[in-house]
Structures are given as structure tokens and as C-alpha cells.
Amino acid sequence: MKKCLLIDNDNSVSILYFKEVFAKWNIPLIVCNNPEDSFMKFIIEKPELVLLSADLEIDYLKIVDYMFSKNISVIFYGDNIHQLPHFKKSLVKALRSKGFLKVTSSSKIALDTTIQSSVYQFFSDERPEYVFLASVRSGGIEANQKYPADFFYANSESQNNIVYAAQKFGVKKLLYFASSCVYPKDAAQPMSPDCLMTGRVEKTSEAYAMAKLAGIGLCQAFQAQHQFNAIIAIPATVYGPEADTQIETAHVMGALIKKFYDAKENHLPSVTVWGTGQARREFIFSEDFADACLFLMDRYDNAQIMNIGCKEDISIQELAQTIRDVSGFSGEIIFDKSKPDGAMRKLLDSAQIMTLGWRPKISIKEGILKTWNWYVEQQRKEKQK
């Protein structure tokens, strides 16, 4: 090997480690401690290998797409390398149990779904039969407020490219996941698809909601014009092992699990929770959600939108108290009322899918315990490294 490029923050201890290792191997190591300059480094240095930290706030897919186009090998490292969307592993496991041995995700193969030509090439080469179209970018209130343009652009571009390519290259069936935030903020509870677009959505997630509403319209248009079998589901908030637990980007469940774990480990007197605690949310465990997805793929071909929920919700205050009990944390819970609650209630009317025969199996308390135990085990493994 003639040359290697390392991309990481300038305060990372990994830089010192890799410098020492590559010096022993007598291989030149070029350090790029400003990720925004990485493309210029590729052009100037022409490395054969790139070591890329997974802990940066950058557009990884565009970097990886460029490296692949130049036949540059890449190795990822860092704390966030294993943080995949939490229901993906459950869905892949469920699909393989049904005999689908070739299951591919866009992140696994570093496919940038916002690039039309890349998506078309993938569908042309791989010819998938079934597509599960989830969100490219999503998160809790803080992430929605911080990255509205990213959420709108990435989801809109990706779903446009994927739905068109799926129809063009003969996909048998596509399941599109919208989000409960597409419902009007003042919708009657439980929320039914009949009330979509009858009022304004919640402001804190407006950009993301508008992108997901556009996706619903896109699938319905392809159903009508091309008779393309694109079905639409609106799930409750999905949680479980592999959930995002980074405070800035996570949904409320993952964020609270991390907060209570950190508070217990560091003997803190309290945990602060955004909002009044009175907002209510409906949650579905990742394994139940994966089971519902297979159920719909196998048995449902109707154009009518399908809600996927468990028919009960929980207040954020009750959720925080439950996680505190599971964690063993004995401190105080403080609700920061200066922060937004988001929509005060988002309970889905899931009668239709349950009438067809599907039911969730994991209760909220059991699901929280499973998720907590997973997170504790992940932290134990990190400490042993």
C-alpha cells in the first residue's frame, strides 16, 4: 500500500493510535481533521485506503459513493459504527425466517438513495422483488428542529427515486412507511387515515411530515396511473434494541434510556425531560413492527392506508417513570416546560389491521425492559474494549 487517508476530528485519540501503527508499517498516513476538506484530500493525495470515523456529523453516503466511484477501499471505525435503524435487524431476521435469503439495505451497501442514477443502477442490477421503503432521515423534536431541510430533502429525493425505480424495474410490491406526524395536530383520537390533510400538522416536525405526506401521494399516484402495488403504512413510534440513543437525534424512548443510564452511572441527582410530561405517545416494539410489515406484504394489497399500532398510549411522564423504575435510578425527574411537547397526543386507529388478524405481542413494559437490557449490555461491551 502506498498511501492511507484518515478522516476524523482533530481531538480524536484514534489519530495518535493510527499514526503509531502506520509508522511501524512504514505506510504514509495523511490525516484530514476537517471532514469538509475530505474531497479535496482525495483529489490531491489519491489514497488507496481511507480510514473513516463513524462518529462525525457528515454525509457519509456521499463520501462513500465518491470513494467507490474511484475504487478506493474504506474502513469505518468508532463508537457509532453499529447504530443501524432499530427495526432493520428485526425485519431482516423476520424476512430470512420466511425464506428470503437475499435481503439488502441501502445503508449496508452504501447506496445514496438521493442520487437518482445510483438508485436506478442498483434496481437494474439487483432486480429486487419486494421493497420496504422507510425514512432516510428521522429523529425526535430536537433533530426535527435542527435539521428540517435535511429531513425534507433526503426523504423527498429518496422516495421519489425509489418508487419510480421500483415501478420501472418490475418490483412486485412496495411497502411505504409514513409517520404518525402526518396527521393534523388537532386530529380526533384515535387517528384514522380519513382525517389526513384536514388540518395543519404539528409545527415541530412539519418539514418531515410534509415529506412523508408527499410520499403517500406519490405511492397513490403510482397506484392509480401504473397499477403499481405500493401499499402504505403509518406506524406508531418504533423502538427496541439497536435504537438511536444519541440525545440530539433520538426519539424520546432512546434518549430517555441513555439519560437514565448516564444519570445512574454518574450518580446524578436528577434527569431532565423535555416538555410538561403530559404529551402522550404510542409505541410499537421493533419485532412487532417487523411482524406487521411481513403480514401486510403477504396479505394486503389495498390502496387504503393502514395504521400499525397497539391501541394504547402512554404519557411522557409515565414513560420516564417506567424507565426510571427499570433502570433503578433513584433521583428526581425534572420536566423542562420551556421545551416543546410536540403534538399532545398521537394514538392511531389500528382497528383495520387487527381485524385482518394481526396483533402486537410485546407490551410496553416488556419492550422497555428488553431495550434497557440491550443498552446496558452494549455499554458493558464498550467498557471492556
Backbone torsions as a table, in degrees:
resi	resn	phi	psi	omega
1	MET	NA	134.1	-176.8
2	LYS	-90.1	-35.7	-172.6
3	LYS	-159.2	143.1	178.1
4	CYS	-129.4	141.5	178.4
5	LEU	-112.1	129.9	178.1
6	LEU	-109.9	125.9	179.1
7	ILE	-115.2	114.2	-179.2
8	ASP	-161.5	170.3	174.0
9	ASN	-68.2	150.5	-175.4
10	ASP	-70.4	-13.3	179.0
11	ASN	-100.6	11.9	-178.2
12	SER	-78.4	134.9	177.4
13	VAL	-70.5	-18.4	-179.9
14	SER	-62.5	-32.2	-179.1
15	ILE	-60.2	-46.0	-179.9
16	LEU	-62.7	-40.9	-179.8
17	TYR	-63.0	-50.2	-177.5
18	PHE	-66.8	-35.1	176.8
19	LYS	-59.5	-44.1	-179.3
20	GLU	-64.6	-44.6	-178.5
21	VAL	-64.5	-47.8	-176.6
22	PHE	-70.6	-26.2	174.7
23	ALA	-65.3	-39.8	177.9
24	LYS	-64.1	-34.4	-179.7
25	TRP	-84.4	-5.6	-179.2
26	ASN	60.0	40.8	178.5
27	ILE	-115.2	125.9	179.2
28	PRO	-60.1	128.9	178.4
29	LEU	-117.6	115.2	178.2
30	ILE	-97.3	125.1	-176.7
31	VAL	-99.6	128.1	174.2
32	CYS	-114.9	99.8	-177.3
33	ASN	-95.2	10.9	170.4
34	ASN	-125.2	97.2	-174.6
35	PRO	-54.7	-25.9	-179.8
36	GLU	-66.8	-19.8	179.6
37	ASP	-92.8	6.0	-171.2
38	SER	-62.4	-39.0	-179.3
39	PHE	-63.9	-38.8	177.7
40	MET	-64.7	-38.5	177.6
41	LYS	-64.0	-38.6	177.9
42	PHE	-58.6	-45.9	-175.8
43	ILE	-66.6	-44.0	-175.1
44	ILE	-76.2	-46.9	-171.0
45	GLU	-87.2	-28.1	-178.3
46	LYS	51.9	60.1	-178.4
47	PRO	-73.4	156.8	174.6
48	GLU	-92.5	-23.5	-178.4
49	LEU	-137.9	142.0	175.7
50	VAL	-123.0	128.9	170.7
51	LEU	-99.4	118.4	-171.4
52	LEU	-123.4	119.5	178.1
53	SER	-66.2	139.1	177.3
54	ALA	-90.6	8.8	-174.3
55	ASP	-109.5	19.9	-177.7
56	LEU	-102.1	156.9	175.4
57	GLU	-95.8	74.8	-176.9
58	ILE	-136.5	168.9	176.5
59	ASP	-86.9	90.4	-176.0
60	TYR	-62.3	-39.2	-174.3
61	LEU	-62.4	-38.5	179.6
62	LYS	-68.5	-39.2	177.8
63	ILE	-64.3	-47.0	-178.0
64	VAL	-65.6	-40.0	178.2
65	ASP	-58.9	-41.6	178.4
66	TYR	-64.8	-44.9	-179.1
67	MET	-62.1	-41.3	178.3
68	PHE	-63.2	-39.5	-179.7
69	SER	-64.9	-25.5	179.7
70	LYS	-101.0	7.5	178.9
71	ASN	59.7	39.9	177.8
72	ILE	-99.6	127.8	178.1
73	SER	-75.0	149.3	-178.6
74	VAL	-136.5	139.7	174.0
75	ILE	-123.3	124.8	176.2
76	PHE	-91.2	148.9	173.8
77	TYR	-149.3	165.2	175.9
78	GLY	124.6	172.5	-174.2
79	ASP	-66.2	-29.0	-172.4
80	ASN	-98.1	12.9	-173.5
81	ILE	-63.9	-28.9	-175.9
82	HIS	-100.5	9.6	-176.1
83	GLN	-87.5	83.6	175.0
84	LEU	-92.9	159.2	174.9
85	PRO	-51.6	136.9	-164.3
86	HIS	-69.7	-26.8	-180.0
87	PHE	-87.3	-10.1	-174.4
88	LYS	-62.7	-45.8	-179.3
89	LYS	-64.0	-37.4	177.8
90	SER	-64.0	-42.3	-179.3
91	LEU	-67.2	-44.7	178.9
92	VAL	-61.3	-43.2	178.5
93	LYS	-60.8	-44.6	-179.7
94	ALA	-65.5	-41.0	179.2
95	LEU	-62.6	-44.1	-179.3
96	ARG	-66.5	-32.4	177.6
97	SER	-67.1	-21.7	178.5
98	LYS	-91.6	2.8	176.7
99	GLY	100.1	3.4	176.6
100	PHE	-87.4	99.2	-172.7
101	LEU	-84.7	-24.6	-179.4
102	LYS	-104.1	92.5	-179.0
103	VAL	-118.0	121.8	-174.7
104	THR	-125.5	141.6	173.6
105	SER	-117.6	152.3	-177.3
106	SER	-62.9	-37.3	-179.7
107	SER	-70.0	-33.6	-179.0
108	LYS	-63.6	-35.7	-178.7
109	ILE	-103.4	11.5	177.6
110	ALA	57.8	41.5	177.5
111	LEU	-88.0	119.3	176.1
112	ASP	-83.2	102.4	-173.9
113	THR	-73.9	-6.3	175.1
114	THR	-83.2	-9.8	179.5
115	ILE	-98.6	111.8	-173.1
116	GLN	-57.9	-46.8	-176.2
117	SER	-63.4	-36.3	178.8
118	SER	-66.2	-41.8	179.1
119	VAL	-65.0	-44.8	179.6
120	TYR	-61.8	-41.5	179.7
121	GLN	-63.0	-42.5	179.0
122	PHE	-61.3	-48.2	-178.7
123	PHE	-66.6	-35.1	178.3
124	SER	-65.6	-40.9	-177.8
125	ASP	-77.5	-44.5	-170.1
126	GLU	-91.3	-29.0	-179.8
127	ARG	49.6	58.0	178.8
128	PRO	-64.8	150.2	179.9
129	GLU	-94.2	-33.6	-177.1
130	TYR	-131.4	137.3	-177.5
131	VAL	-126.8	130.0	172.4
132	PHE	-107.1	111.1	-173.2
133	LEU	-103.3	100.0	-179.9
134	ALA	-97.7	-173.1	179.4
135	SER	-78.0	143.4	174.5
136	VAL	-83.5	-39.0	176.4
137	ARG	-132.8	130.2	175.5
138	SER	-156.1	170.8	179.8
139	GLY	173.0	-172.9	-180.0
140	GLY	-82.6	-166.1	-175.4
141	ILE	-59.9	-45.6	-176.9
142	GLU	-61.5	-45.1	-179.8
143	ALA	-66.0	-39.2	178.7
144	ASN	-63.0	-37.3	179.3
145	GLN	-74.5	-31.9	-175.9
146	LYS	-83.3	-32.7	-173.2
147	TYR	-127.0	47.5	-177.1
148	PRO	-62.1	-39.4	-179.7
149	ALA	-66.1	-42.5	178.6
150	ASP	-61.3	-44.5	-178.4
151	PHE	-64.1	-42.1	-178.5
152	PHE	-68.1	-50.4	-175.5
153	TYR	-65.0	-52.4	-173.8
154	ALA	-62.2	-43.2	-179.3
155	ASN	-71.7	-41.9	-179.6
156	SER	-63.9	-50.6	-179.2
157	GLU	-61.0	-44.7	-175.5
158	SER	-65.1	-47.2	-178.3
159	GLN	-67.7	-34.5	175.1
160	ASN	-60.2	-48.1	-178.3
161	ASN	-65.2	-43.1	-173.5
162	ILE	-73.4	-45.0	-179.3
163	VAL	-62.8	-43.3	179.2
164	TYR	-63.4	-46.6	-179.1
165	ALA	-64.6	-38.5	179.9
166	ALA	-60.9	-43.7	178.4
167	GLN	-69.3	-41.5	-176.4
168	LYS	-65.4	-37.5	-174.0
169	PHE	-105.0	21.8	165.5
170	GLY	79.8	28.3	174.7
171	VAL	-62.2	135.3	-178.0
172	LYS	-71.4	-37.3	-175.1
173	LYS	-159.6	140.1	178.2
174	LEU	-126.8	132.5	175.4
175	LEU	-109.9	115.3	-178.5
176	TYR	-99.5	128.4	178.0
177	PHE	-97.2	114.4	170.8
178	ALA	-86.8	-149.4	-177.8
179	SER	-151.3	151.3	179.7
180	SER	-64.8	-15.9	178.8
181	CYS	-73.2	-6.1	177.2
182	VAL	-75.4	-15.1	179.9
183	TYR	-76.8	148.2	176.0
184	PRO	-56.5	143.3	-176.1
185	LYS	-63.8	-24.5	-179.9
186	ASP	-106.2	23.0	-178.1
187	ALA	-63.9	146.1	174.9
188	ALA	-63.3	144.9	-178.3
189	GLN	-105.6	140.4	-6.6
190	PRO	-71.2	154.7	-172.1
191	MET	-83.5	131.2	179.6
192	SER	-112.5	148.9	177.6
193	PRO	-54.9	-21.6	179.6
194	ASP	-63.4	-22.0	-176.7
195	CYS	-95.3	4.3	178.3
196	LEU	-61.3	137.5	177.2
197	MET	61.9	28.8	174.1
198	THR	-101.6	2.0	179.7
199	GLY	-169.8	176.1	-176.5
200	ARG	-78.1	142.4	177.7
201	VAL	-77.7	167.3	178.7
202	GLU	-62.0	131.2	-173.7
203	LYS	-61.4	-36.3	-173.8
204	THR	-67.0	-19.8	179.2
205	SER	-126.6	27.8	-172.0
206	GLU	-62.4	-45.7	-177.0
207	ALA	-62.3	-45.6	178.8
208	TYR	-64.0	-43.4	-179.5
209	ALA	-62.1	-40.0	-179.7
210	MET	-65.7	-37.6	177.2
211	ALA	-64.4	-41.7	-179.4
212	LYS	-70.6	-34.6	174.7
213	LEU	-64.2	-38.7	176.6
214	ALA	-62.7	-37.2	177.4
215	GLY	-64.4	-39.7	175.7
216	ILE	-60.4	-48.0	179.2
217	GLY	-61.1	-38.2	179.2
218	LEU	-62.3	-48.1	-179.9
219	CYS	-62.6	-41.4	179.3
220	GLN	-65.5	-36.5	177.7
221	ALA	-66.1	-40.5	178.9
222	PHE	-70.8	-31.1	173.3
223	GLN	-61.9	-46.4	-174.2
224	ALA	-71.7	-45.3	-173.3
225	GLN	-84.1	-39.1	-172.9
226	HIS	-112.0	0.9	-175.3
227	GLN	54.0	34.5	179.3
228	PHE	-78.6	132.6	-175.6
229	ASN	-80.7	77.9	177.7
230	ALA	-111.7	111.1	179.4
231	ILE	-101.5	157.2	-170.6
232	ILE	-126.8	131.7	177.9
233	ALA	-127.3	143.8	174.4
234	ILE	-117.7	106.1	-178.4
235	PRO	-89.4	156.9	165.8
236	ALA	-67.3	178.1	179.8
237	THR	-65.5	120.2	-177.7
238	VAL	-85.8	136.4	178.5
239	TYR	-143.7	170.0	178.0
240	GLY	144.3	-177.4	176.3
241	PRO	-52.8	144.8	-175.4
242	GLU	79.6	6.2	178.5
243	ALA	-64.2	151.6	173.0
244	ASP	-68.2	126.9	178.8
245	THR	-119.2	11.7	175.8
246	GLN	-75.8	126.6	-171.0
247	ILE	-55.4	-40.7	-175.4
248	GLU	-69.6	-28.7	-171.8
249	THR	-116.1	-16.3	-172.0
250	ALA	-74.9	156.3	165.9
251	HIS	-74.0	172.0	-168.6
252	VAL	-60.3	-38.6	-177.5
253	MET	-62.3	-51.2	-178.9
254	GLY	-63.8	-39.7	-179.3
255	ALA	-64.9	-42.0	-179.0
256	LEU	-69.1	-37.0	177.7
257	ILE	-61.0	-43.8	177.8
258	LYS	-65.2	-42.9	-178.7
259	LYS	-61.2	-45.0	-179.0
260	PHE	-70.5	-36.0	176.2
261	TYR	-62.8	-48.6	-179.5
262	ASP	-62.3	-40.1	-179.0
263	ALA	-64.6	-41.2	179.2
264	LYS	-68.3	-44.4	-178.8
265	GLU	-63.6	-35.8	-175.4
266	ASN	-100.8	9.0	176.5
267	HIS	54.7	45.2	179.7
268	LEU	-79.8	152.7	-177.9
269	PRO	-79.1	-19.4	-174.7
270	SER	-156.2	164.3	172.3
271	VAL	-124.3	131.2	-180.0
272	THR	-98.1	131.5	-179.1
273	VAL	-118.5	135.8	179.5
274	TRP	-65.1	141.5	171.6
275	GLY	85.8	-170.5	-177.0
276	THR	-83.1	-17.6	-174.8
277	GLY	87.7	-6.0	-175.9
278	GLN	-88.3	-17.6	177.1
279	ALA	-62.0	146.4	-177.3
280	ARG	-116.9	143.0	179.8
281	ARG	-134.4	150.0	175.0
282	GLU	-106.0	134.0	-177.7
283	PHE	-122.1	148.9	174.2
284	ILE	-132.3	130.8	-178.4
285	PHE	-67.9	144.8	-172.6
286	SER	-57.9	-37.6	180.0
287	GLU	-68.8	-37.0	175.6
288	ASP	-65.4	-40.9	179.8
289	PHE	-63.9	-43.6	177.9
290	ALA	-60.3	-41.1	178.7
291	ASP	-63.3	-39.8	177.9
292	ALA	-65.2	-38.2	178.7
293	CYS	-61.8	-45.2	178.5
294	LEU	-65.8	-37.8	178.0
295	PHE	-58.6	-46.5	-179.3
296	LEU	-69.6	-41.2	178.0
297	MET	-60.2	-35.2	-174.7
298	ASP	-84.8	-31.8	-167.1
299	ARG	-125.8	-2.3	-171.9
300	TYR	-127.1	127.6	179.5
301	ASP	-133.2	18.1	-175.7
302	ASN	-84.6	151.4	178.6
303	ALA	-76.9	-14.5	-178.6
304	GLN	-68.9	137.8	-179.2
305	ILE	-67.8	140.2	-176.9
306	MET	-115.9	123.8	172.3
307	ASN	-81.2	144.7	175.6
308	ILE	-125.3	104.6	-180.0
309	GLY	-147.4	-168.4	-177.7
310	CYS	-120.6	5.4	174.9
311	LYS	71.2	14.9	173.8
312	GLU	-148.5	148.3	-179.9
313	ASP	-124.6	178.4	-175.7
314	ILE	-146.0	141.8	178.0
315	SER	-73.9	155.3	178.1
316	ILE	-62.2	-32.7	176.2
317	GLN	-63.5	-46.0	178.4
318	GLU	-64.5	-38.2	178.5
319	LEU	-62.3	-47.6	179.7
320	ALA	-61.2	-41.2	179.8
321	GLN	-66.2	-38.1	178.6
322	THR	-65.3	-44.4	178.8
323	ILE	-65.7	-37.8	176.5
324	ARG	-60.6	-43.7	179.8
325	ASP	-63.5	-42.8	179.8
326	VAL	-65.0	-38.8	-176.0
327	SER	-74.9	-25.6	-175.2
328	GLY	83.9	7.7	178.0
329	PHE	-70.0	134.1	-174.3
330	SER	-108.6	4.7	-177.1
331	GLY	-82.6	-171.4	-175.6
332	GLU	-89.3	150.3	171.6
333	ILE	-104.4	121.8	-179.7
334	ILE	-110.9	128.0	178.8
335	PHE	-99.4	119.5	-179.1
336	ASP	-86.1	96.0	-174.5
337	LYS	-73.3	-7.3	175.2
338	SER	-77.3	-13.9	179.4
339	LYS	-94.8	151.8	-175.8
340	PRO	-72.2	149.7	173.7
341	ASP	-84.4	-23.6	-167.0
342	GLY	77.0	-160.2	176.4
343	ALA	-60.4	139.0	-175.7
344	MET	-73.8	-24.9	177.2
345	ARG	-154.1	140.7	177.9
346	LYS	-142.9	75.6	179.0
347	LEU	-103.6	124.8	-176.9
348	LEU	-86.8	144.8	171.0
349	ASP	-86.1	99.5	-176.1
350	SER	-103.1	21.9	-177.0
351	ALA	-60.9	-34.9	-173.8
352	GLN	-65.0	-48.4	-178.8
353	ILE	-68.9	-31.2	178.5
354	MET	-73.1	-31.4	174.9
355	THR	-64.4	-32.3	177.9
356	LEU	-74.3	-14.9	174.9
357	GLY	121.1	-0.6	179.6
358	TRP	-92.3	143.2	175.8
359	ARG	-141.8	141.7	171.9
360	PRO	-72.0	152.7	-176.7
361	LYS	-111.8	-24.9	-172.5
362	ILE	-100.6	121.7	177.1
363	SER	-72.3	162.9	-178.6
364	ILE	-62.1	-40.3	-179.1
365	LYS	-67.4	-41.4	177.7
366	GLU	-65.5	-40.6	179.8
367	GLY	-65.2	-41.1	177.9
368	ILE	-62.6	-42.9	179.4
369	LEU	-62.4	-43.1	178.5
370	LYS	-62.3	-42.4	-178.8
371	THR	-68.7	-42.0	177.7
372	TRP	-61.3	-46.5	-179.5
373	ASN	-62.2	-38.6	176.6
374	TRP	-61.8	-45.6	-177.0
375	TYR	-65.5	-42.1	178.4
376	VAL	-60.7	-41.7	179.7
377	GLU	-65.6	-39.0	177.6
378	GLN	-62.1	-41.7	180.0
379	GLN	-68.7	-34.8	176.7
380	ARG	-62.5	-42.2	179.1
381	LYS	-65.6	-37.7	179.3
382	GLU	-63.7	-39.2	-178.5
383	LYS	-67.8	-25.6	-178.2
384	GLN	-83.2	-10.4	-178.4
385	LYS	-71.2	NA	NA
